């Protein structure tokens, strides 16, 4: 089964994350297939704009922790100690650049978020040129609490320093309404109006010549890239690996193996576990 679907609909290239049974969680294949679909749409002379969405109940729930934890991948998100940071970086950098294919494409990309775009899923959504959310959809990077650093660094480029810190120093999830108010996404609309809103924007952009779209996108992107985006992403990708192999990251993995990923993630996101002392908060002092 293809984990990313692609079809051309008149002047619109439609890219769909297609693993609904795991809420389009990221595994080894999804980043590669996403990049291939973007390249295909970008090369199609009839496509003016791309629309990126997710099948099923959510846009993307982030990396599939069960997939990587259970050894179904040749890649491991936590290596045995001593760990090889170059091996980790090489794997994560490939994924970061696959997500960034949305940014690098000459043609604009509209991302449609319903349900969730969390953790690594937020990295994908925020690499698009325009992001629309349902009002009740949620976005956030919860691994910022322990076990992750957003490798694309798009939070700061979309929000600025203070609001990016507000999100990444808490690991909070926010609704589409809050994301729009903060300036993280272009627009949030009632959930039942999300499809129509995205279609209207795609149709409007599709009436512009491809070369005009490409030139405007390139100029705007260059203004961001000139501020050192590549260097920031490299540092973020290195820190992502370090965060998973820090003492707290190792404690999180051990807790996950003891009680299961869902329980460990719940404790992390609710702030009820002290990963430095490796015990529930309030226990033992």
C-alpha positions as YAML, in Angstrom:
chain: A
units: angstrom
residues:
- id: 1
  name: UNK
  ca: [0.00, 0.00, 0.00]
- id: 2
  name: UNK
  ca: [1.26, 3.46, -0.84]
- id: 3
  name: UNK
  ca: [1.70, 5.49, 2.33]
- id: 4
  name: UNK
  ca: [1.40, 8.74, 0.39]
- id: 5
  name: UNK
  ca: [-1.09, 9.13, -2.46]
- id: 6
  name: UNK
  ca: [-0.77, 11.52, -5.37]
- id: 7
  name: UNK
  ca: [-3.22, 12.57, -8.05]
- id: 8
  name: UNK
  ca: [-3.60, 15.56, -10.33]
- id: 9
  name: UNK
  ca: [-6.97, 17.27, -10.33]
- id: 10
  name: UNK
  ca: [-6.91, 19.86, -13.14]
- id: 11
  name: UNK
  ca: [-4.36, 22.45, -11.93]
- id: 12
  name: UNK
  ca: [-4.11, 21.04, -8.40]
- id: 13
  name: UNK
  ca: [-1.71, 18.31, -7.29]
- id: 14
  name: UNK
  ca: [-3.28, 16.45, -4.38]
- id: 15
  name: UNK
  ca: [-0.91, 14.77, -1.90]
- id: 16
  name: UNK
  ca: [-2.46, 12.63, 0.84]
- id: 17
  name: UNK
  ca: [-0.75, 10.94, 3.78]
- id: 18
  name: UNK
  ca: [-2.32, 7.51, 3.65]
- id: 19
  name: UNK
  ca: [-1.79, 5.52, 6.85]
- id: 20
  name: UNK
  ca: [-5.13, 6.22, 8.56]
- id: 21
  name: UNK
  ca: [-4.91, 3.17, 10.84]
- id: 22
  name: UNK
  ca: [-2.01, 4.87, 12.71]
- id: 23
  name: UNK
  ca: [-3.21, 8.45, 12.13]
- id: 24
  name: UNK
  ca: [-0.59, 8.83, 9.38]
- id: 25
  name: UNK
  ca: [2.30, 8.28, 11.78]
- id: 26
  name: UNK
  ca: [5.79, 8.66, 10.33]
- id: 27
  name: UNK
  ca: [7.81, 5.53, 9.59]
- id: 28
  name: UNK
  ca: [10.80, 4.90, 7.30]
- id: 29
  name: UNK
  ca: [8.70, 5.06, 4.14]
- id: 30
  name: UNK
  ca: [6.43, 8.05, 4.60]
- id: 31
  name: UNK
  ca: [9.08, 10.83, 4.31]
- id: 32
  name: UNK
  ca: [10.50, 9.30, 1.11]
- id: 33
  name: UNK
  ca: [7.07, 8.88, -0.46]
- id: 34
  name: UNK
  ca: [6.08, 12.41, 0.54]
- id: 35
  name: UNK
  ca: [9.16, 13.87, -1.12]
- id: 36
  name: UNK
  ca: [8.57, 11.80, -4.26]
- id: 37
  name: UNK
  ca: [5.01, 13.09, -4.54]
- id: 38
  name: UNK
  ca: [6.16, 16.69, -4.14]
- id: 39
  name: UNK
  ca: [8.82, 16.23, -6.81]
- id: 40
  name: UNK
  ca: [6.25, 14.69, -9.14]
- id: 41
  name: UNK
  ca: [3.81, 17.57, -8.71]
- id: 42
  name: UNK
  ca: [6.56, 20.16, -9.04]
- id: 43
  name: UNK
  ca: [7.64, 18.65, -12.36]
- id: 44
  name: UNK
  ca: [4.12, 18.45, -13.82]
- id: 45
  name: UNK
  ca: [3.62, 21.41, -16.20]
- id: 46
  name: UNK
  ca: [-0.13, 21.31, -15.59]
- id: 47
  name: UNK
  ca: [0.05, 21.62, -11.79]
- id: 48
  name: UNK
  ca: [-0.04, 25.14, -10.36]
- id: 49
  name: UNK
  ca: [-0.53, 24.41, -6.65]
- id: 50
  name: UNK
  ca: [-0.36, 21.43, -4.30]
- id: 51
  name: UNK
  ca: [-2.79, 20.54, -1.52]
- id: 52
  name: UNK
  ca: [-1.40, 18.33, 1.26]
- id: 53
  name: UNK
  ca: [-3.81, 16.50, 3.58]
- id: 54
  name: UNK
  ca: [-4.12, 13.37, 5.69]
- id: 55
  name: UNK
  ca: [-6.51, 10.43, 5.35]
- id: 56
  name: UNK
  ca: [-8.67, 9.31, 8.24]
- id: 57
  name: UNK
  ca: [-9.06, 10.99, 11.63]
- id: 58
  name: UNK
  ca: [-5.94, 13.17, 11.65]
- id: 59
  name: UNK
  ca: [-3.34, 14.86, 9.49]
- id: 60
  name: UNK
  ca: [-0.32, 13.28, 11.22]
- id: 61
  name: UNK
  ca: [0.31, 12.04, 14.75]
- id: 62
  name: UNK
  ca: [4.12, 12.27, 14.54]
- id: 63
  name: UNK
  ca: [6.69, 9.51, 14.53]
- id: 64
  name: UNK
  ca: [5.32, 6.00, 15.02]
- id: 65
  name: UNK
  ca: [6.95, 5.17, 18.35]
- id: 66
  name: UNK
  ca: [5.66, 1.60, 18.37]
- id: 67
  name: UNK
  ca: [7.13, 1.00, 14.90]
- id: 68
  name: UNK
  ca: [10.59, 2.14, 15.94]
- id: 69
  name: UNK
  ca: [10.48, 0.76, 19.48]
- id: 70
  name: UNK
  ca: [9.45, -2.72, 18.42]
- id: 71
  name: UNK
  ca: [12.36, -3.11, 16.05]
- id: 72
  name: UNK
  ca: [10.41, -3.07, 12.80]
- id: 73
  name: UNK
  ca: [12.82, -0.56, 11.30]
- id: 74
  name: UNK
  ca: [16.48, -0.73, 10.37]
- id: 75
  name: UNK
  ca: [16.72, 2.67, 12.04]
- id: 76
  name: UNK
  ca: [16.49, 3.17, 15.80]
- id: 77
  name: UNK
  ca: [15.46, 6.40, 17.43]
- id: 78
  name: UNK
  ca: [17.41, 5.40, 20.54]
- id: 79
  name: UNK
  ca: [20.66, 3.50, 20.09]
- id: 80
  name: UNK
  ca: [22.48, 1.40, 22.66]
- id: 81
  name: UNK
  ca: [25.16, 3.34, 24.50]
- id: 82
  name: UNK
  ca: [27.61, 4.58, 23.48]
- id: 83
  name: UNK
  ca: [25.49, 5.99, 20.66]
- id: 84
  name: UNK
  ca: [26.72, 7.15, 17.28]
- id: 85
  name: UNK
  ca: [25.53, 10.76, 16.80]
- id: 86
  name: UNK
  ca: [26.50, 10.77, 13.11]
- id: 87
  name: UNK
  ca: [24.32, 7.74, 12.39]
- id: 88
  name: UNK
  ca: [21.42, 9.38, 14.19]
- id: 89
  name: UNK
  ca: [21.97, 12.69, 12.42]
- id: 90
  name: UNK
  ca: [22.15, 11.07, 8.98]
- id: 91
  name: UNK
  ca: [18.77, 9.37, 9.48]
- id: 92
  name: UNK
  ca: [16.99, 12.41, 10.90]
- id: 93
  name: UNK
  ca: [18.53, 14.85, 8.41]
- id: 94
  name: UNK
  ca: [17.18, 12.81, 5.50]
- id: 95
  name: UNK
  ca: [13.71, 13.04, 7.04]
- id: 96
  name: UNK
  ca: [14.07, 16.76, 7.69]
- id: 97
  name: UNK
  ca: [15.02, 17.36, 4.08]
- id: 98
  name: UNK
  ca: [12.15, 15.20, 2.87]
- id: 99
  name: UNK
  ca: [9.74, 17.38, 4.86]
- id: 100
  name: UNK
  ca: [11.49, 20.47, 3.49]
- id: 101
  name: UNK
  ca: [10.69, 19.37, -0.06]
- id: 102
  name: UNK
  ca: [7.41, 21.19, 0.58]
- id: 103
  name: UNK
  ca: [9.35, 24.39, 1.22]
- id: 104
  name: UNK
  ca: [11.83, 23.90, -1.64]
- id: 105
  name: UNK
  ca: [9.19, 23.11, -4.28]
- id: 106
  name: UNK
  ca: [8.86, 25.86, -6.87]
- id: 107
  name: UNK
  ca: [5.08, 25.64, -6.64]
- id: 108
  name: UNK
  ca: [3.08, 26.63, -3.55]
- id: 109
  name: UNK
  ca: [1.83, 24.04, -1.08]
- id: 110
  name: UNK
  ca: [-1.34, 24.41, 0.99]
- id: 111
  name: UNK
  ca: [-1.57, 22.13, 4.02]
- id: 112
  name: UNK
  ca: [-4.96, 21.13, 5.43]
- id: 113
  name: UNK
  ca: [-4.89, 20.05, 9.07]
- id: 114
  name: UNK
  ca: [-7.75, 18.19, 10.70]
- id: 115
  name: UNK
  ca: [-7.62, 16.18, 13.91]
- id: 116
  name: UNK
  ca: [-3.96, 16.44, 14.89]
- id: 117
  name: UNK
  ca: [-0.65, 17.69, 13.52]
- id: 118
  name: UNK
  ca: [1.61, 16.91, 16.44]
- id: 119
  name: UNK
  ca: [5.28, 16.18, 17.10]
- id: 120
  name: UNK
  ca: [6.88, 15.25, 13.75]
- id: 121
  name: UNK
  ca: [3.51, 15.84, 12.11]
- id: 122
  name: UNK
  ca: [3.76, 19.51, 13.01]
- id: 123
  name: UNK
  ca: [7.15, 19.61, 11.28]
- id: 124
  name: UNK
  ca: [5.45, 18.50, 8.07]
- id: 125
  name: UNK
  ca: [2.49, 20.87, 8.36]
- id: 126
  name: UNK
  ca: [4.66, 23.90, 9.09]
- id: 127
  name: UNK
  ca: [6.91, 23.31, 6.06]
- id: 128
  name: UNK
  ca: [3.99, 24.11, 3.76]
- id: 129
  name: UNK
  ca: [3.56, 27.62, 2.40]
- id: 130
  name: UNK
  ca: [0.05, 28.11, 3.76]
- id: 131
  name: UNK
  ca: [-1.49, 26.05, 6.56]
- id: 132
  name: UNK
  ca: [-5.21, 25.89, 7.29]
- id: 133
  name: UNK
  ca: [-6.63, 24.16, 10.37]
- id: 134
  name: UNK
  ca: [-10.01, 23.09, 11.58]
- id: 135
  name: UNK
  ca: [-10.89, 25.13, 14.66]
- id: 136
  name: UNK
  ca: [-10.84, 22.09, 16.94]
- id: 137
  name: UNK
  ca: [-7.78, 20.47, 15.35]
- id: 138
  name: UNK
  ca: [-4.68, 20.46, 17.54]
- id: 139
  name: UNK
  ca: [-1.05, 21.24, 16.81]
- id: 140
  name: UNK
  ca: [1.99, 21.07, 19.06]
- id: 141
  name: UNK
  ca: [5.43, 19.61, 19.61]
- id: 142
  name: UNK
  ca: [5.08, 17.67, 22.86]
- id: 143
  name: UNK
  ca: [8.52, 15.96, 22.60]
- id: 144
  name: UNK
  ca: [10.00, 19.37, 23.47]
- id: 145
  name: UNK
  ca: [9.22, 18.35, 27.09]
- id: 146
  name: UNK
  ca: [11.57, 15.40, 26.77]
- id: 147
  name: UNK
  ca: [12.80, 13.28, 23.85]
- id: 148
  name: UNK
  ca: [12.82, 15.66, 20.92]
- id: 149
  name: UNK
  ca: [13.63, 18.93, 19.17]
- id: 150
  name: UNK
  ca: [11.68, 20.04, 16.06]
- id: 151
  name: UNK
  ca: [14.23, 19.50, 13.33]
- id: 152
  name: UNK
  ca: [12.74, 21.86, 10.74]
- id: 153
  name: UNK
  ca: [12.75, 24.76, 13.26]
- id: 154
  name: UNK
  ca: [9.67, 26.18, 11.54]
- id: 155
  name: UNK
  ca: [8.13, 27.24, 14.86]
- id: 156
  name: UNK
  ca: [10.53, 30.16, 15.21]
- id: 157
  name: UNK
  ca: [10.31, 31.18, 11.55]
- id: 158
  name: UNK
  ca: [6.53, 31.33, 11.71]
- id: 159
  name: UNK
  ca: [6.12, 32.75, 15.22]
- id: 160
  name: UNK
  ca: [9.22, 34.71, 16.16]
- id: 161
  name: UNK
  ca: [11.32, 34.05, 19.24]
- id: 162
  name: UNK
  ca: [8.95, 34.73, 22.12]
- id: 163
  name: UNK
  ca: [5.93, 32.82, 20.85]
- id: 164
  name: UNK
  ca: [8.12, 29.95, 19.68]
- id: 165
  name: UNK
  ca: [9.56, 29.76, 23.18]
- id: 166
  name: UNK
  ca: [6.04, 29.76, 24.61]
- id: 167
  name: UNK
  ca: [5.30, 26.62, 22.61]
- id: 168
  name: UNK
  ca: [8.61, 24.78, 22.85]
- id: 169
  name: UNK
  ca: [9.33, 25.50, 26.52]
- id: 170
  name: UNK
  ca: [6.00, 23.90, 27.44]
- id: 171
  name: UNK
  ca: [5.37, 21.31, 24.74]
- id: 172
  name: UNK
  ca: [1.72, 22.38, 24.79]
- id: 173
  name: UNK
  ca: [-0.84, 21.52, 22.14]
- id: 174
  name: UNK
  ca: [-3.10, 24.30, 20.94]
- id: 175
  name: UNK
  ca: [-6.27, 24.35, 18.86]
- id: 176
  name: UNK
  ca: [-6.61, 25.73, 15.38]
- id: 177
  name: UNK
  ca: [-8.29, 28.80, 16.82]
- id: 178
  name: UNK
  ca: [-5.30, 29.47, 19.09]
- id: 179
  name: UNK
  ca: [-2.83, 28.73, 16.30]
- id: 180
  name: UNK
  ca: [-4.46, 31.31, 14.05]
- id: 181
  name: UNK
  ca: [-4.54, 33.91, 16.83]
- id: 182
  name: UNK
  ca: [-0.86, 33.31, 17.52]
- id: 183
  name: UNK
  ca: [0.05, 33.61, 13.84]
- id: 184
  name: UNK
  ca: [1.28, 30.02, 13.56]
- id: 185
  name: UNK
  ca: [-1.12, 29.16, 10.73]
- id: 186
  name: UNK
  ca: [-2.86, 31.25, 8.12]
- id: 187
  name: UNK
  ca: [-6.44, 30.48, 9.10]
- id: 188
  name: UNK
  ca: [-8.65, 28.28, 11.26]
- id: 189
  name: UNK
  ca: [-12.25, 27.63, 10.24]
- id: 190
  name: UNK
  ca: [-15.09, 25.49, 11.58]
- id: 191
  name: UNK
  ca: [-14.20, 21.88, 10.97]
- id: 192
  name: UNK
  ca: [-17.02, 21.34, 8.50]
- id: 193
  name: UNK
  ca: [-15.82, 24.29, 6.42]
- id: 194
  name: UNK
  ca: [-12.16, 23.28, 6.21]
- id: 195
  name: UNK
  ca: [-12.35, 21.50, 2.85]
- id: 196
  name: UNK
  ca: [-14.25, 24.36, 1.20]
- id: 197
  name: UNK
  ca: [-11.85, 26.98, 2.56]
- id: 198
  name: UNK
  ca: [-8.80, 25.13, 1.26]
- id: 199
  name: UNK
  ca: [-10.42, 24.49, -2.12]
- id: 200
  name: UNK
  ca: [-11.25, 28.17, -2.52]
- id: 201
  name: UNK
  ca: [-7.66, 29.20, -1.81]
- id: 202
  name: UNK
  ca: [-6.24, 26.51, -4.10]
- id: 203
  name: UNK
  ca: [-8.55, 27.58, -6.93]
- id: 204
  name: UNK
  ca: [-7.57, 31.22, -6.48]
- id: 205
  name: UNK
  ca: [-3.85, 30.43, -6.60]
- id: 206
  name: UNK
  ca: [-4.28, 28.00, -9.49]
- id: 207
  name: UNK
  ca: [-5.42, 30.90, -11.69]
- id: 208
  name: UNK
  ca: [-1.96, 32.48, -11.43]
- id: 209
  name: UNK
  ca: [0.74, 31.46, -13.98]
- id: 210
  name: UNK
  ca: [3.21, 28.92, -12.62]
- id: 211
  name: UNK
  ca: [6.22, 31.17, -13.22]
- id: 212
  name: UNK
  ca: [4.62, 33.99, -11.24]
- id: 213
  name: UNK
  ca: [3.85, 31.66, -8.34]
- id: 214
  name: UNK
  ca: [7.40, 30.32, -8.38]
- id: 215
  name: UNK
  ca: [9.03, 33.75, -8.41]
- id: 216
  name: UNK
  ca: [6.97, 35.07, -5.52]
- id: 217
  name: UNK
  ca: [7.61, 31.95, -3.43]
- id: 218
  name: UNK
  ca: [11.35, 32.03, -4.16]
- id: 219
  name: UNK
  ca: [11.71, 35.68, -3.12]
- id: 220
  name: UNK
  ca: [9.84, 35.17, 0.14]
- id: 221
  name: UNK
  ca: [11.68, 31.95, 0.97]
- id: 222
  name: UNK
  ca: [15.03, 33.55, 0.23]
- id: 223
  name: UNK
  ca: [14.33, 36.25, 2.80]
- id: 224
  name: UNK
  ca: [13.89, 33.51, 5.42]
- id: 225
  name: UNK
  ca: [16.78, 31.34, 4.25]
- id: 226
  name: UNK
  ca: [19.16, 34.32, 4.37]
- id: 227
  name: UNK
  ca: [18.66, 34.34, 8.15]
- id: 228
  name: UNK
  ca: [20.46, 31.01, 8.48]
- id: 229
  name: UNK
  ca: [17.64, 28.49, 8.20]
- id: 230
  name: UNK
  ca: [19.95, 25.67, 7.10]
- id: 231
  name: UNK
  ca: [22.32, 26.18, 10.03]
- id: 232
  name: UNK
  ca: [19.41, 26.33, 12.47]
- id: 233
  name: UNK
  ca: [17.96, 23.09, 11.11]
- id: 234
  name: UNK
  ca: [21.30, 21.32, 11.35]
- id: 235
  name: UNK
  ca: [21.63, 22.33, 15.01]
- id: 236
  name: UNK
  ca: [18.03, 21.32, 15.72]
- id: 237
  name: UNK
  ca: [18.59, 17.92, 14.09]
- id: 238
  name: UNK
  ca: [21.72, 17.35, 16.18]
- id: 239
  name: UNK
  ca: [19.89, 18.39, 19.34]
- id: 240
  name: UNK
  ca: [17.00, 16.06, 18.47]
- id: 241
  name: UNK
  ca: [19.39, 13.12, 18.62]
- id: 242
  name: UNK
  ca: [21.02, 14.36, 21.82]
- id: 243
  name: UNK
  ca: [17.62, 14.81, 23.49]
- id: 244
  name: UNK
  ca: [16.77, 11.14, 22.89]
- id: 245
  name: UNK
  ca: [20.12, 10.00, 24.30]
- id: 246
  name: UNK
  ca: [20.31, 12.36, 27.27]
- id: 247
  name: UNK
  ca: [19.84, 10.91, 30.79]
- id: 248
  name: UNK
  ca: [16.23, 12.14, 30.73]
- id: 249
  name: UNK
  ca: [15.68, 10.75, 27.26]
- id: 250
  name: UNK
  ca: [16.99, 7.35, 28.31]
- id: 251
  name: UNK
  ca: [14.73, 7.47, 31.39]
- id: 252
  name: UNK
  ca: [11.75, 8.22, 29.14]
- id: 253
  name: UNK
  ca: [12.57, 5.21, 26.96]
- id: 254
  name: UNK
  ca: [12.96, 2.99, 30.02]
- id: 255
  name: UNK
  ca: [9.61, 4.18, 31.38]
- id: 256
  name: UNK
  ca: [8.06, 3.47, 27.99]
- id: 257
  name: UNK
  ca: [9.42, -0.07, 27.99]
- id: 258
  name: UNK
  ca: [8.17, -0.60, 31.54]
- id: 259
  name: UNK
  ca: [4.64, 0.78, 31.22]
- id: 260
  name: UNK
  ca: [4.13, 1.24, 27.47]
- id: 261
  name: UNK
  ca: [4.50, 4.26, 25.21]
- id: 262
  name: UNK
  ca: [1.03, 5.64, 25.84]
- id: 263
  name: UNK
  ca: [1.52, 5.84, 29.61]
- id: 264
  name: UNK
  ca: [4.99, 7.40, 29.30]
- id: 265
  name: UNK
  ca: [3.74, 9.95, 26.79]
- id: 266
  name: UNK
  ca: [0.80, 10.79, 29.05]
- id: 267
  name: UNK
  ca: [3.12, 11.39, 32.01]
- id: 268
  name: UNK
  ca: [5.41, 13.52, 29.84]
- id: 269
  name: UNK
  ca: [2.65, 15.63, 28.36]
- id: 270
  name: UNK
  ca: [0.82, 16.13, 31.67]
- id: 271
  name: UNK
  ca: [4.04, 16.95, 33.53]
- id: 272
  name: UNK
  ca: [3.51, 14.31, 36.23]
- id: 273
  name: UNK
  ca: [6.91, 12.58, 35.99]
- id: 274
  name: UNK
  ca: [10.36, 13.85, 36.94]
- id: 275
  name: UNK
  ca: [12.66, 12.51, 34.22]
- id: 276
  name: UNK
  ca: [15.77, 13.83, 35.98]
- id: 277
  name: UNK
  ca: [15.03, 11.88, 39.17]
- id: 278
  name: UNK
  ca: [13.27, 9.11, 37.25]
- id: 279
  name: UNK
  ca: [10.20, 9.04, 39.50]
- id: 280
  name: UNK
  ca: [6.70, 10.52, 39.62]
- id: 281
  name: UNK
  ca: [6.66, 14.13, 40.78]
- id: 282
  name: UNK
  ca: [6.03, 14.35, 44.53]
- id: 283
  name: UNK
  ca: [7.30, 10.83, 45.19]
- id: 284
  name: UNK
  ca: [10.33, 10.36, 47.42]
- id: 285
  name: UNK
  ca: [10.98, 13.97, 48.33]
...
